[in-house]
Amino acid sequence: MFYVYAIKSTVRNYIYVGLTNDIVRRIAEHNNGENRSTKAYKPFILIYKEVFETRIEAREKEKYLKSGVGKEYLKSLQ
């Protein structure tokens, strides 16, 4: 199983979209500052997640959510 997720910084206006096979571990890594690209924006809350059978399907959704239309969709969830 693969997860596409979006997390939002609780202190700054920043949304990160990612793909993982272990969502609990991955969000913990973000909140512990283990990811260089998100370290300055911690802590985070999960605002979106979706499960996929294959990495290919998950990657397609991740690419969509990183697009302009996808980012607007994520902003509308807040």
C-alpha positions as CSV (number, residue, x, y, z in Angstrom):
1,M,0.0,0.0,0.0
2,F,1.1,3.5,-0.8
3,Y,-0.1,6.8,0.7
4,V,-0.2,10.2,-0.8
5,Y,-0.5,12.8,1.9
6,A,-0.5,16.5,2.5
7,I,0.6,18.1,5.7
8,K,0.2,21.8,6.7
9,S,2.5,23.7,8.9
10,T,0.8,25.0,12.1
11,V,3.1,28.0,12.3
12,R,3.6,29.1,8.7
13,N,1.6,29.2,5.4
14,Y,3.1,26.0,3.9
15,I,1.7,22.8,2.6
16,Y,3.9,19.7,1.7
17,V,2.7,16.9,-0.5
18,G,4.4,13.5,-0.3
19,L,4.2,9.8,-1.0
20,T,5.2,7.0,1.4
21,N,4.5,3.4,2.3
22,D,4.4,4.2,6.1
23,I,2.5,7.4,6.8
24,V,2.9,7.3,10.6
25,R,6.7,7.1,10.3
26,R,6.8,9.7,7.6
27,I,4.8,12.4,9.4
28,A,6.9,11.7,12.6
29,E,10.0,12.4,10.5
30,H,8.6,15.7,9.3
31,N,7.6,16.7,12.8
32,N,11.0,15.7,14.2
33,G,12.8,17.8,11.7
34,E,14.4,14.9,9.9
35,N,13.4,16.2,6.4
36,R,15.6,19.1,5.3
37,S,12.9,20.6,3.0
38,T,10.3,20.8,5.8
39,K,12.4,21.3,8.9
40,A,11.9,25.1,9.0
41,Y,8.1,24.7,8.9
42,K,7.4,22.2,11.7
43,P,5.2,21.2,13.4
44,F,2.6,19.8,10.9
45,I,-0.9,18.5,10.9
46,L,-2.2,16.0,8.3
47,I,-4.8,17.6,6.1
48,Y,-5.2,14.9,3.4
49,K,-4.3,11.3,2.8
50,E,-5.3,8.7,0.2
51,V,-4.3,5.0,-0.1
52,F,-3.3,3.3,-3.4
53,E,-2.5,-0.2,-4.4
54,T,0.5,0.7,-6.6
55,R,3.2,3.2,-6.4
56,I,2.4,4.3,-10.0
57,E,-1.2,5.3,-9.0
58,A,0.1,7.1,-6.0
59,R,2.7,9.0,-8.0
60,E,0.0,10.2,-10.4
61,K,-2.1,11.6,-7.5
62,E,1.0,13.1,-5.9
63,K,1.8,14.9,-9.2
64,Y,-1.7,16.2,-9.4
65,L,-1.7,17.5,-5.8
66,K,1.6,19.3,-6.5
67,S,0.2,21.1,-9.6
68,G,-1.5,24.5,-9.4
69,V,-5.0,23.0,-9.4
70,G,-4.1,20.4,-6.8
71,K,-2.6,23.0,-4.5
72,E,-5.8,25.0,-4.8
73,Y,-7.8,21.9,-3.9
74,L,-5.7,21.4,-0.8
75,K,-6.0,25.0,0.3
76,S,-9.8,24.7,0.0
77,L,-9.7,21.8,2.6
78,Q,-8.5,24.2,5.3
